[in-house]
Amino acid sequence: MIRPSNEVSVYLCKRHVDMRKSIDGLAALVEQQLCMNPFGEQVFVFCNCKRDKVKLLLWERNGFILWYKRLEKERFKWPKHVKPDVCVFRTMLNTHSV
């Protein structure tokens, strides 16, 4: 999948997100619910409630990039017992499990 450079922070939104949201909706979620700047050098990762779809939002110089991945049979690993709403979670981008 995606392997961001070491300079890019990766933030996982632990709440399930409506996958109908696109760039503007996800950027608004980053600003309003996560209280973060979507225009920084970071990747924001969003997942649906079935954990079979993820969207990644990244600002790059002059525009947003939106990645979307859907698993056919497996599920993404997703933390359940971490207290903060947002956590740095780099390994999730490259792995998934049943």
C-alpha positions, 0 to 999 in steps of 0.5 A: 500500500502506501509508505509515507516518508519519515517526515510525514505524520500519520493520524488515525481517526478512531471513529468510524466515518461515512465513506460517502465523504470526499475531500471537502467532508473529510477535511472539514472533519479533520478541522472540526472534530479532530481540531487539526490542520488538514493542510499540514504535512500529515496523512489522515486515515479514516475507516468505515464501521465494517473496517473493510474500507479506508480513505487517506487524506493528504495535502500536497503543495497545491491540492489534496490527495485522497486514497481509497482502499476496499478489502474484499474479504479481510478487515483492517486492524483498528484500535479499540481501547486507545483513549485519544481520538487521534493517534499516530499509527504508521503500521496500519497503512501497510498491513491488514488482518482478518 
